[in-house]
Amino acid sequence: MKDKLIRTNIKNKGFIVKSRGQRKKEKTMEERDLEEIKEEFKEIYFDNIERDGAEDLLEFLERSDFFRAPASTRNHSAFEGGLCEHSINVYKRFVKLLEAEYGNYEEKISKESVAIIALLHDICKVNFYVKDLKNVKKDGVWMQEPYYRIEDSLPYGHGEKSVYMISGFMKLTREEAMAINWHMGGFDSRIREGSVKLADVYYRYPIAFLFHIADNMATYLDEQPLK
């Protein structure tokens, strides 16, 4: 009954998941690819997240560039829609890791927490990348080539920025906050500067460690950098 009510609310707010056949009739090939990624994200989101504020957060993502943004400027999924696709890839890797480590992982962490951590860990990259043109020389001829550059509209860090942004819409558990905050692991500038001992974080919150691994597996095994 609860799921039915949620679906009704979603429909009233315009969050209707269309069939693949409907999308084919309405979209070009490029647009349909983006739309399919977006619909997959929303399906995982709605199937698992029922927390207060979840719908408002999704509305924010809809208004932002989340579903169009790249995941990076060139390192991985550096294309339109890459951020959303990366979030889905990380979710799938995270679920597989939890199943491999714990079997019935719901005794350790809820499916809702898994979805929140994975799908939202990188919303710090919302309104973060902008399209621009650069001059490049190809076969002796100068031309302009599109690329993404960083223009951070909210310079608040990385993992901690995602926690801050999510918390404006819904309450996170401590474990969720830790996993999102420290998902960069040793790549985090706070770790490189020596202000935090990462081992202390991961010993206390093993779910955060597994999520860091899932993020890296998605990045380096499922996605490719620009050539």
N, C-alpha and C positions, 0 to 999 in steps of 0.2 A: 504493500500500500504506500509506503514511504517513497519507494522508487517511482511509483506512478505519479505521486504528487510532484516530485522533483521534475519528472519529464514534462508534466503539464506546465510547470512554471517556466521551464526552459523554452517550451513552445511559445508561450505567451510573450517571452522576451525576445523571440526571434532566433533562438538557437536551435533551429530544426536541422537535424542531420539528414541530408538528402541522399537518395540512392545513387549509386554510381551511374546508372542509366540517365537519371535526371541531370547529373552534372555534365555528362557527355553532350547532351542536347544544348546546354546553356553556355558551355565554356570552350575556349580554344584549348589546344593541347597544353601550352605552357600554363595557362590559367588553371586548367583542370589538375595539373600536377600539384600546384600550390594548394588548391582547394582540397585535394585528397589528403595531403599532409595535415592540413588544418582540421579536417573532419576526424582524422584518426586521433589527433591530439584531444579534441573535444570529447570523443567517445570514451577514451581512457579516463579523462577528467570527470565526466559525468557518472561513469560507472563506479568510480571509487571515492570521489570526494563529495561529502555531504555537509561539511563543516559550515557553520555560520560565516557568512562573508565570501563564500566560494563563488557565488554568482556575481557579486560585485567585482571581485578580482578578475573574473573572466571578462566582464564587460570592459574593465580597464585594459586588458590585453587586446581586446577587439578594437578599442579606440587608438591604441598605440601601434607601433610598427612591429610588434612581436611576431606576427605570422608572416611578415615579409622580410624581416631582418636576417642578415647572415649570422653564422655562429662565430666568425672571426673575419679578419681582413684577408688572410691568405692561408692560415695554418690548417683549418679543417672546416668543411661545410661553408666555404666562403662564397655563398651564392644566395640569391633571394629565396627566403623560406628555410634557409639552413639552420637558423636558431631553433625553429619549431621541430624540424626533423631531428636535430641533435638531441633535443629534449626527449623525443620518443625513443631514439636509439639508446639513450642512457637508461630510460625506464625499463626497456626490455632486458638490457644487460644486468641491471640491478636485480630484477626479479629472478633471473637465471642464477646469479651469484647467491642470492638468499636461499633459493631452493637447493643449490648444491651444498651450501654450508649447513643449513638447518633442516632441510626437508620441508616439513610443515612450518614455514617461517612465521606464520601468524601468531605463534606462541612467543615470538621475539618482537615482532613489529606488525602493526596493522596494515592492511592493503591501502587504507587511506593515507597513512603516513608515507608508505612507499611511493605512492603517486604524487603526493605533495612535494616530497624531497626531489624526486627525479624530474617531474614536469616543470617545476618552478625554480630549480637551483640557479638558473642563469637569467632570470628576469632582470638582473642588473644590467643586461645588455640591451634592454628596451631603450629606444631613443638614444642610442650610443654610437651607431654607425651611420654615416651619410655617404651617398653616392657622389663621386666627383670624376673629373677627367684628368689624365696625365699624358704628357708627351712621351711617346716611345718611338724608337727607330726600328723599322722592320724592312729588311732587304734594301737598306740604304735610303728608305723613305720615312720621313717623320710623319706621324699620325697621332691622333688622340685616342686613348683607350680608357674605357670606364673602369673604375676601381672603387673600393670602399676605404674610407679613412675614419678615424675615431674623432668624434666630437661629443664628449661626455656631457649630457645635460644635467647630470646629478653626480658630481665627483665625490663618491662616498666609499670608495673601495670596490671590492668584488663580491666575495661570498657574504661579507657583512652587509653589503648594499642590498643583496637579494633578501636577506633576513629582514632588513629594515623595510623594504618595499612590501613584502608579503604581510608583515605585521601591521601595516596600515589598513589591511582588509580583514585578516583573520588571525586568530591566536595560534602560535606554533608551540608544540611541545619542546622541551629542552633538547631531546634527542634529534628532532627534526631540525631545530635551529643549529645544533652543532654540526650535523651532517652537511647542511647547506653552507654554513659559515666556512667550514674547513675543507670543502670539496676539492680545492686546488692543491691540497697537500703541500709538498715541498716547493711548488711553484708560487705559492702565496708570498707576497713581498714581506709580510709580517714574519714569516718563518725564515726567509733569507736574511732578514735584519737581526734575527736572534731574539725577538721580543717574546716568542712563544716556543715552547718545546713541543713539537708535534707529537712525539711519542706519548706524552701525557694525555693528549686529546684522544688519540686512537686506542690507548689502553682502557680508558674510561668509557669510551663510546665506540665499541667495535663496529656498530652499524655505520658510523661515519667513515671508518676505514674502508669497509666494503663498498660504500658509495663512491669514495674516491677512486677505487679500483674500477668500478663500473663506468665512471665518467671517462677514465683513461682508455678503457677497452673500447668504448663507443668511438672515442676520438681517433685512436690509432689503428683499430681493426675494422671499424665499420665505415669510416669516413676518410676522405682523401684531401691533401693540401692542394693549393693551386700550383700548377707547373709553370 
